[in-house]
Amino acid sequence: MKSLKKYYNRWMKKFLVQLKRLKGTPYSIAAGFACGVAISFTPFIGFHLILAAITAWLIRGNIVSSALGTIVGNPWTFPFIWIAVLSTGRFLLGDIASVDNVNFIKIFEKASKALFTLEFKNFGRDVWPIVFPMMVGCIPYYIISWIMSFKLIKITLEKLSARRAKRLAQQENK
């Protein structure tokens, strides 16, 4: 367990250094990253990179860091995100249906097929009853994840900049 923690800490330091190397202010890098994280909670699989870039551009965030933020949504986290978002959406809409029998892979396959073939005759019956609650349910997660990741990354980048400035000032004084 100790080696896993050491590996994680090393990976996190390298990741933060890579974020710091991006061009932009701590605000723009953090805002872009937050857009990517937040977009990962939406049900628009396959469009996360594009949507993250658009939202980052709209708020003057760093577009490259928005792409990095979408890493939050990955094959290990998506099942948990989808269940949470669907459950929340159904709760907010007053529907208490269980998510146990939902096959997300089939739903997204049908949605992709409808989108690419422009054949939406079964979309309302098969896809919409799942995607609509997910769209509603992702809103609180979007807001919370954006705020948390923005603050975390911005504070961290500002601290890294302050340390670097202090180190450079000490080197100049020698």
Contact map, one row per residue, 1 for C-alpha under 8 A:
111110000000000000000000000000000000000000000000000000000000000000000000000000000000000000000000000000000000000000000000000000000000000000000000000000000000000000000000000000
111111000000000000000000000000000000000000000000000000000000000000000000000000000000000000000000000000000000000000000000000000000000000000000000000000000000000000000000000000
111111100000000000000000000000000000000000000000000000000000000000000000000000000000000000000000000000000000000000000000000000000000000000000000000000000000000000000000000000
111111110000000000000000000000000000000000000000000000000000000000000000000000000000000000000000000000000000000000000000000000000000000000000000000000000000000000000000000000
111111111000000000000000000000000000000000000000000000000000000000000000000000000000000000000000000000000000000000000000000000000000000000000000000000000000000000000000000000
011111111100000000000000000000000000000000000000000000000000000000000000000000000000000000000000000000000000000000000000000000000000000000000000000000000000000000000000000000
001111111110000000000000000000000000000000000000000000000000000000000000000000000000000000000000000000000000000000000000000000000000000000000000000000000000000000000000000000
000111111111000000000000000000000000000000000000000000000000000000000000000000000000000000000000000000000000000000000000000000000000000000000000000000000000000000000000000000
000011111111100000000000000000000000000000000000000000000000000000000000000000000000000000000000000000000000000000000000000000000000000000000000000000000000000000000000000000
000001111111110000000000000000000000000000000000000000000000000000000000000000000000000000000000000000000000000000000000000000000000000000000000000000000000000000000000000000
000000111111111000000000000000000000000000000000000000000000000000000000000000000000000000000000000000000000000000000000000000000000000000000000000000000000000000000000000000
000000011111111100000000000000000000000000000000000000000000000000000000000000000000000000000000000000000000000000000000000000000000000000000000000000000000000000000000000000
000000001111111110000000000000000000000000000000000000000000000000000000000000000000000000000000000000000000000000000000000000000000000000000000000000000000000000000000000000
000000000111111111000000000000000000000000000000000000000000000000000000000000000000000000000000000000000000000000000000000000000000000000000000000000000000000000000000000000
000000000011111111100000000000000000000000000000000000000000000000000000000000000000000000000000000000000000000000000000000000000000000000000000000000000000000000000000000000
000000000001111111110000000000000000000000000000000000000000000000000000000000000000000000000000000000000000000000000000000000000000000000000000000000000000100000000000000000
000000000000111111111000000000000000000000000000000000000000000000000000000000000000000000000000000000000000000000000000000000000000000000000000000000000000000000000000000000
000000000000011111111100000000000000000000000000000000000000000000000000000000000000000000000000000000000000000000000000000000000000000000000000000000000000000000000000000000
000000000000001111111100000010000000000000000000000000000000000010000000000000000000000000000000000000000000000000000000000000000000000000000000000000000000000000000000000000
000000000000000111111110010000000000000000000000000000000000000000000000000000000000000000000000000000000000000000000000000000000000000000000000000000000000100100000000000000
000000000000000011111110000000000000000000000000000000000000000000000000000000000000000000000000000000000000000000000000000000000000000000000000000000000000000000000000000000
000000000000000001111111000010000000000000000000000000000000000110000000000000000000000000000000000000000000000000000000000000000000000000000000000000000000000000000000000000
000000000000000000011111100010000000000000000000000000000000010000000000000000000000000000000000000000000000000000000000000000000000000000000000000000000000000000000000000000
000000000000000000000111111110000000000000000000000000000000010000000000000000000000000000000000000000000000000000000000000000000000000000000000000000000000000000000000000000
000000000000000000000011111110000000000000000000000000000000000000000000000000000000000000000000000000000000000000000000000000000000000000000000000000000000000000000000000000
000000000000000000010001111111000000000000000000000000000000000000000000000000000000000000000000000000000000000000000000000000000000000000000000000000001100110000000000000000
000000000000000000000001111111100000000000000000000000000000100000000000000000000000000000000000000000000000000000000000000000000000000000000000000000000100000000000000000000
000000000000000000000001111111110000000000000000000000000001110000000000000000000000000000000000000000000000000000000000000000000000000000000000000000000000000000000000000000
000000000000000000100111111111111000000000000000000000000000110011000000000000000000000000000000000000000000000000000000000000000000000000000000000000000100000000000000000000
000000000000000000000000011111111100000000000000000000000000110010000000000000000000000000000000000000000000000000000000000000000000000000000000000011101100000000000000000000
000000000000000000000000001111111110000000000000000000010011110001000000000000000000000000000000000000000000000000000000000000000000000000000000000001000000000000000000000000
000000000000000000000000000111111111000000000000000110111001111111101000000000000000000000000000000000000000000000000000000000000000000000000000000000000000000000000000000000
000000000000000000000000000011111111100000000000000000000000110011111100000000000000000000000000000000000000000000000000000000000000000000000000000011001000000000000000000000
000000000000000000000000000001111111110000000000000000000000000001001000000000000000000000000000000000000000000000000000000000000000000000000000111011000000000000000000000000
000000000000000000000000000000111111111000000000000110110000000001001000000000000000000000000000000000000000000000000000000000000000000000000000010000000000000000000000000000
000000000000000000000000000000011111111100000001100110000000000011111111000000000000000000000000000000000000000000000000000000000000000000000000000000000000000000000000000000
000000000000000000000000000000001111111110000000000000000000000001001111100000000000000000000000000000000000000000000000000000000000000000000000110010000000000000000000000000
000000000000000000000000000000000111111111000000000000000000000000000100000000000000000000000000000000000000000000000000000000000000000000001110110000000000000000000000000000
000000000000000000000000000000000011111111000001001100000000000000000100000000000000000000000000000000000000000000000000000000000000000000000100000000000000000000000000000000
000000000000000000000000000000000001111111100001000000000000000000000111100000000000000000000000000000000000000000000000000000000000000000000000000000000000000000000000000000
000000000000000000000000000000000000111111100000000000000000000000000000100000001100100000000000000000000000000000000000000000000000000001001100000000000000000000000000000000
000000000000000000000000000000000000011111111000000000000000000000000000000000000000000000000000000000000000000000000000000000000000011001000100000000000000000000000000000000
000000000000000000000000000000000000000111111000000000000000000000000000000000000100000000000000000000000000000000000000000000000010011001000000000000000000000000000000000000
000000000000000000000000000000000000000001111111000000000000000000000000000000000000000000000000000000000000000000000000000000000000000000000000000000000000000000000000000000
000000000000000000000000000000000000000001111111000000000000000000000000000000000000000000000000000000000001000000000000000000000000000000000000000000000000000000000000000000
000000000000000000000000000000000000000000011111100000000000000000000000000000000000000000000000000000000000000000000000000000000000000000000000000000000000000000000000000000
000000000000000000000000000000000000000000011111111000000000000000000000000000000000000000000000000000000000000000000000000000000000000000000000000000000000000000000000000000
000000000000000000000000000000000001001100011111111100000000000000000100000000000000000000000000000000000000000000000000000000000000000000000000000000000000000000000000000000
000000000000000000000000000000000001000000000111111110000000000001100100000000000000000000000000000000000000000000000000000000000000000000000000000000000000000000000000000000
000000000000000000000000000000000000000000000011111111000000000000000000000000000000000000000000000000000000000000000000000000000000000000000000000000000000000000000000000000
000000000000000000000000000000000000001000000011111111100000000000000000000000000000000000000000000000000000000000000000000000000000000000000000000000000000000000000000000000
000000000000000000000000000000010011001000000001111111110000001001100100000000000000000000000000000000000000000000000000000000000000000000000000000000000000000000000000000000
000000000000000000000000000000010011000000000000111111111000001101100000000000000000000000000000000000000000000000000000000000000000000000000000000000000000000000000000000000
000000000000000000000000000000000000000000000000011111111100000000000000000000000000000000000000000000000000000000000000000000000000000000000000000000000000000000000000000000
000000000000000000000000000000010010000000000000001111111110000000000000000000000000000000000000000000000000000000000000000000000000000000000000000000000000000000000000000000
000000000000000000000000000000110010000000000000000111111111111001000000000000000000000000000000000000000000000000000000000000000000000000000000000000000000000000000000000000
000000000000000000000000000000010000000000000000000011111111111000000000000000000000000000000000000000000000000000000000000000000000000000000000000000000000000000000000000000
000000000000000000000000000000000000000000000000000001111111100000000000000000000000000000000000000000000000000000000000000000000000000000000000000000000000000000000000000000
000000000000000000000000000000100000000000000000000000111111100000000000000000000000000000000000000000000000000000000000000000000000000000000000000000000000000000000000000000
000000000000000000000000000100110000000000000000000000011111110000000000000000000000000000000000000000000000000000000000000000000000000000000000000000000000000000000000000000
000000000000000000000000001111111000000000000000000000011111111001000000000000000000000000000000000000000000000000000000000000000000000000000000000000000000000000000000000000
000000000000000000000011000111111000000000000000000000011001111111000000000000000000000000000000000000000000000000000000000000000000000000000000000000000000000000000000000000
000000000000000000000000000000010000000000000000000110011000111111100000000000000000000000000000000000000000000000000000000000000000000000000000000000000000000000000000000000
000000000000000000000100000000010000000000000000000010000000011111110000000000000000000000000000000000000000000000000000000000000000000000000000000000000000000000000000000000
000000000000000000100100000011011001000000000000000000000000011111111000000000000000000000000000000000000000000000000000000000000000000000000000000000000000000000000000000000
000000000000000000000000000010111111100000000000100110010000111111111100000000000000000000000000000000000000000000000000000000000000000000000000000000000000000000000000000000
000000000000000000000000000000011001000000000000100110000000001111111110000000000000000000000000000000000000000000000000000000000000000000000000000000000000000000000000000000
000000000000000000000000000000001001000000000000000000000000000111111110000000000000000000000000000000000000000000000000000000000000000000000000000000000000000000000000000000
000000000000000000000000000000011111100000000000000000000000000011111111000000000000000000000000000000000000000000000000000000000000000000000000000000000000000000000000000000
000000000000000000000000000000001001111100000001100100000000000001111111100000000000000000000000000000000000000000000000000000000000000000000000000000000000000000000000000000
000000000000000000000000000000000001100100000000000000000000000000111111110000000000000000000000000000000000000000000000000000000000000000000000000000000000000000000000000000
000000000000000000000000000000000001100100000000000000000000000000001111110010000000000000000000000000000000000000000000000000000000000000000000000000000000000000000000000000
000000000000000000000000000000000000100110000000000000000000000000000111111111000000000000000000000000000000000000000000000000000000000000000000000000000000000000000000000000
000000000000000000000000000000000000000000000000000000000000000000000011111111000000000000000000000000000000000000000000000000000000000000000000000000000000000000000000000000
000000000000000000000000000000000000000000000000000000000000000000000000111111100000000000000000000000000000000000000000000000000000000000000000000000000000000000000000000000
000000000000000000000000000000000000000000000000000000000000000000000000111111100000000000000000000000000000000000000000000000000000000000000000000000000000000000000000000000
000000000000000000000000000000000000000000000000000000000000000000000001111111111000000000000000000000000000000000000000000000000000000000000000000000000000000000000000000000
000000000000000000000000000000000000000000000000000000000000000000000000111111111100000000000000000000000000000000000000000000000000000000000000000000000000000000000000000000
000000000000000000000000000000000000000000000000000000000000000000000000001111111110000000000000000000000000000000000000000000000000000000000000000000000000000000000000000000
000000000000000000000000000000000000000000000000000000000000000000000000000011111111000000000000000000000000000000000000000000000000000000000000000000000000000000000000000000
000000000000000000000000000000000000000010000000000000000000000000000000000011111111100000000000000000000000000000000000000000000000000000000000000000000000000000000000000000
000000000000000000000000000000000000000010100000000000000000000000000000000001111111110000000000000000010000000000000000000000000000010000000000000000000000000000000000000000
000000000000000000000000000000000000000000000000000000000000000000000000000000111111111000000000001000000000000000000000000000000000000000000000000000000000000000000000000000
000000000000000000000000000000000000000000000000000000000000000000000000000000011111111100000000000000000000000000000000000000000000000010000000000000000000000000000000000000
000000000000000000000000000000000000000010000000000000000000000000000000000000001111111110000000000000000000000000000000000000000000111011001000000000000000000000000000000000
000000000000000000000000000000000000000000000000000000000000000000000000000000000111111111000000001000000000000000000000000000000100110011000000000000000000000000000000000000
000000000000000000000000000000000000000000000000000000000000000000000000000000000011111111100000011000000000000000000000000000000000010010000000000000000000000000000000000000
000000000000000000000000000000000000000000000000000000000000000000000000000000000001111111110000000000000000000000000000000000000000110111000000000000000000000000000000000000
000000000000000000000000000000000000000000000000000000000000000000000000000000000000111111111000000000000000000000000000000000000001111111000000000000000000000000000000000000
000000000000000000000000000000000000000000000000000000000000000000000000000000000000011111111111100000000000000000000000000000000000110010000000000000000000000000000000000000
000000000000000000000000000000000000000000000000000000000000000000000000000000000000001111111111000000000000000000000000000000000000000000000000000000000000000000000000000000
000000000000000000000000000000000000000000000000000000000000000000000000000000000000000111111110000000000000000000000000000000000000000110000000000000000000000000000000000000
000000000000000000000000000000000000000000000000000000000000000000000000000000000000000011111110000000000000000000000000000000000000100000000000000000000000000000000000000000
000000000000000000000000000000000000000000000000000000000000000000000000000000000000000001111111000000000000000000000000000000000000000000000000000000000000000000000000000000
000000000000000000000000000000000000000000000000000000000000000000000000000000000000000001111111100000000000000000000000000000000000000000000000000000000000000000000000000000
000000000000000000000000000000000000000000000000000000000000000000000000000000000000000001100111110000000000000000000000000000000000000000000000000000000000000000000000000000
000000000000000000000000000000000000000000000000000000000000000000000000000000000000000001000011111000000000000000000000000000000000000000000000000000000000000000000000000000
000000000000000000000000000000000000000000000000000000000000000000000000000000000000001000000001111110000000000000000000000000000000000000000000000000000000000000000000000000
000000000000000000000000000000000000000000000000000000000000000000000000000000000010011000000000111111000000000000000000000000000000000000000000000000000000000000000000000000
000000000000000000000000000000000000000000000000000000000000000000000000000000000000000000000000011111000000000000000000000000000000000000000000000000000000000000000000000000
000000000000000000000000000000000000000000000000000000000000000000000000000000000000000000000000011111100000000000000000000000000000000000000000000000000000000000000000000000
000000000000000000000000000000000000000000000000000000000000000000000000000000000000000000000000001111110000000000000000000000000000000000000000000000000000000000000000000000
000000000000000000000000000000000000000000000000000000000000000000000000000000000000000000000000000011111110000000000000000000000000000000000000000000000000000000000000000000
000000000000000000000000000000000000000000000000000000000000000000000000000000000100000000000000000001111111000000000000000000000000000000000000000000000000000000000000000000
000000000000000000000000000000000000000000000000000000000000000000000000000000000000000000000000000000111111100000000000000000000000000000000000000000000000000000000000000000
000000000000000000000000000000000000000000000000000000000000000000000000000000000000000000000000000000111111110000000000000000000000000000000000000000000000000000000000000000
000000000000000000000000000000000000000000000000000000000000000000000000000000000000000000000000000000111111111000000000000001100100000000000000000000000000000000000000000000
000000000000000000000000000000000000000000001000000000000000000000000000000000000000000000000000000000011111111100000000000000100000000000000000000000000000000000000000000000
000000000000000000000000000000000000000000000000000000000000000000000000000000000000000000000000000000001111111110000000000000000000000000000000000000000000000000000000000000
000000000000000000000000000000000000000000000000000000000000000000000000000000000000000000000000000000000111111111000000001001100000000000000000000000000000000000000000000000
000000000000000000000000000000000000000000000000000000000000000000000000000000000000000000000000000000000011111111100000001000100000000000000000000000000000000000000000000000
000000000000000000000000000000000000000000000000000000000000000000000000000000000000000000000000000000000001111111110000000000000000000000000000000000000000000000000000000000
000000000000000000000000000000000000000000000000000000000000000000000000000000000000000000000000000000000000111111111110000000000000000000000000000000000000000000000000000000
000000000000000000000000000000000000000000000000000000000000000000000000000000000000000000000000000000000000011111111111001000000000000000000000000000000000000000000000000000
000000000000000000000000000000000000000000000000000000000000000000000000000000000000000000000000000000000000001111111111000000000000000000000000000000000000000000000000000000
000000000000000000000000000000000000000000000000000000000000000000000000000000000000000000000000000000000000000111111110000000000000000000000000000000000000000000000000000000
000000000000000000000000000000000000000000000000000000000000000000000000000000000000000000000000000000000000000011111110000000000000000000000000000000000000000000000000000000
000000000000000000000000000000000000000000000000000000000000000000000000000000000000000000000000000000000000000011111111000000000000000000000000000000000000000000000000000000
000000000000000000000000000000000000000000000000000000000000000000000000000000000000000000000000000000000000000011111111110000000000000000000000000000000000000000000000000000
000000000000000000000000000000000000000000000000000000000000000000000000000000000000000000000000000000000000000001100111111100000000000000000000000000000000000000000000000000
000000000000000000000000000000000000000000000000000000000000000000000000000000000000000000000000000000000000000000000011111100000000000000000000000000000000000000000000000000
000000000000000000000000000000000000000000000000000000000000000000000000000000000000000000000000000000000000000000000011111111100000000000000000000000000000000000000000000000
000000000000000000000000000000000000000000000000000000000000000000000000000000000000000000000000000000000000011001000001111111110000000000000000000000000000000000000000000000
000000000000000000000000000000000000000000000000000000000000000000000000000000000000000000000000000000000000000000000001111111111000000000000000000000000000000000000000000000
000000000000000000000000000000000000000000000000000000000000000000000000000000000000000000000000000000000000000000000000011111111000000000000000000000000000000000000000000000
000000000000000000000000000000000000000000000000000000000000000000000000000000000000000000000000000000000010010000000000011111111100000000000000000000000000000000000000000000
000000000000000000000000000000000000000000000000000000000000000000000000000000000000000000000000000000000011011000000000011111111110000000000000000000000000000000000000000000
000000000000000000000000000000000000000000000000000000000000000000000000000000000000000000000000000000000000000000000000001111111111000000000000000000000000000000000000000000
000000000000000000000000000000000000000000000000000000000000000000000000000000000000000000000000000000000000000000000000000111111111100000000000000000000000000000000000000000
000000000000000000000000000000000000000000000000000000000000000000000000000000000000010000000000000000000010000000000000000001111111110000000000000000000000000000000000000000
000000000000000000000000000000000000000000100000000000000000000000000000000000000000000000000000000000000000000000000000000000111111111000000000000000000000000000000000000000
000000000000000000000000000000000000000000000000000000000000000000000000000000000000000010000000000000000000000000000000000000011111111100000000000000000000000000000000000000
000000000000000000000000000000000000000000000000000000000000000000000000000000000000110111001000000000000000000000000000000000001111111110000000000000000000000000000000000000
000000000000000000000000000000000000000001100000000000000000000000000000000000000100111111000000000000000000000000000000000000000111111111000000000000000000000000000000000000
000000000000000000000000000000000000000001100000000000000000000000000000000000000000100010000000000000000000000000000000000000000011111111100000000000000000000000000000000000
000000000000000000000000000000000000000000000000000000000000000000000000000000000000000110010000000000000000000000000000000000000001111111100000000000000000000000000000000000
000000000000000000000000000000000000000000000000000000000000000000000000000000000001111111010000000000000000000000000000000000000000111111111000000000000000000000000000000000
000000000000000000000000000000000000000011100000000000000000000000000000000000000000110110000000000000000000000000000000000000000000011111111100000000000000000000000000000000
000000000000000000000000000000000000000000000000000000000000000000000000000000000000000000000000000000000000000000000000000000000000001111111110000000000000000000000000000000
000000000000000000000000000000000000000000000000000000000000000000000000000000000000000000000000000000000000000000000000000000000000000011111111000000000000000000000000000000
000000000000000000000000000000000000010010000000000000000000000000000000000000000000100000000000000000000000000000000000000000000000000011111111100000000000000000000000000000
000000000000000000000000000000000000011011000000000000000000000000000000000000000000000000000000000000000000000000000000000000000000000001111111110000000000000000000000000000
000000000000000000000000000000000000010000000000000000000000000000000000000000000000000000000000000000000000000000000000000000000000000000111111111000000000000000000000000000
000000000000000000000000000000000000000000000000000000000000000000000000000000000000000000000000000000000000000000000000000000000000000000011111111100000000000000000000000000
000000000000000000000000000000000100110000000000000000000000000000000000000000000000000000000000000000000000000000000000000000000000000000001111111110000000000000000000000000
000000000000000000000000000000000110110000000000000000000000000000000000000000000000000000000000000000000000000000000000000000000000000000000111111111000000000000000000000000
000000000000000000000000000000000100000000000000000000000000000000000000000000000000000000000000000000000000000000000000000000000000000000000011111111100000000000000000000000
000000000000000000000000000000000000000000000000000000000000000000000000000000000000000000000000000000000000000000000000000000000000000000000001111111110000000000000000000000
000000000000000000000000000001001100100000000000000000000000000000000000000000000000000000000000000000000000000000000000000000000000000000000000111111111000000000000000000000
000000000000000000000000000001101100000000000000000000000000000000000000000000000000000000000000000000000000000000000000000000000000000000000000011111111100000000000000000000
000000000000000000000000000001000000000000000000000000000000000000000000000000000000000000000000000000000000000000000000000000000000000000000000001111111110000000000000000000
000000000000000000000000000000000000000000000000000000000000000000000000000000000000000000000000000000000000000000000000000000000000000000000000000111111111000000000000000000
000000000000000000000000010001001000000000000000000000000000000000000000000000000000000000000000000000000000000000000000000000000000000000000000000011111111100000000000000000
000000000000000000000000011011000000000000000000000000000000000000000000000000000000000000000000000000000000000000000000000000000000000000000000000001111111110000000000000000
000000000000000000000000000000000000000000000000000000000000000000000000000000000000000000000000000000000000000000000000000000000000000000000000000000111111111000000000000000
000000000000000000000000000000000000000000000000000000000000000000000000000000000000000000000000000000000000000000000000000000000000000000000000000000011111111100000000000000
000000000000000100010000010000000000000000000000000000000000000000000000000000000000000000000000000000000000000000000000000000000000000000000000000000001111111110000000000000
000000000000000000000000010000000000000000000000000000000000000000000000000000000000000000000000000000000000000000000000000000000000000000000000000000000111111111000000000000
000000000000000000000000000000000000000000000000000000000000000000000000000000000000000000000000000000000000000000000000000000000000000000000000000000000011111111100000000000
000000000000000000010000000000000000000000000000000000000000000000000000000000000000000000000000000000000000000000000000000000000000000000000000000000000001111111110000000000
000000000000000000000000000000000000000000000000000000000000000000000000000000000000000000000000000000000000000000000000000000000000000000000000000000000000111111111000000000
000000000000000000000000000000000000000000000000000000000000000000000000000000000000000000000000000000000000000000000000000000000000000000000000000000000000011111111100000000
000000000000000000000000000000000000000000000000000000000000000000000000000000000000000000000000000000000000000000000000000000000000000000000000000000000000001111111110000000
000000000000000000000000000000000000000000000000000000000000000000000000000000000000000000000000000000000000000000000000000000000000000000000000000000000000000111111111000000
000000000000000000000000000000000000000000000000000000000000000000000000000000000000000000000000000000000000000000000000000000000000000000000000000000000000000011111111100000
000000000000000000000000000000000000000000000000000000000000000000000000000000000000000000000000000000000000000000000000000000000000000000000000000000000000000001111111110000
000000000000000000000000000000000000000000000000000000000000000000000000000000000000000000000000000000000000000000000000000000000000000000000000000000000000000000111111111000
000000000000000000000000000000000000000000000000000000000000000000000000000000000000000000000000000000000000000000000000000000000000000000000000000000000000000000011111111100
000000000000000000000000000000000000000000000000000000000000000000000000000000000000000000000000000000000000000000000000000000000000000000000000000000000000000000001111111110
000000000000000000000000000000000000000000000000000000000000000000000000000000000000000000000000000000000000000000000000000000000000000000000000000000000000000000000111111111
000000000000000000000000000000000000000000000000000000000000000000000000000000000000000000000000000000000000000000000000000000000000000000000000000000000000000000000011111111
000000000000000000000000000000000000000000000000000000000000000000000000000000000000000000000000000000000000000000000000000000000000000000000000000000000000000000000001111111
000000000000000000000000000000000000000000000000000000000000000000000000000000000000000000000000000000000000000000000000000000000000000000000000000000000000000000000000111111
000000000000000000000000000000000000000000000000000000000000000000000000000000000000000000000000000000000000000000000000000000000000000000000000000000000000000000000000011111
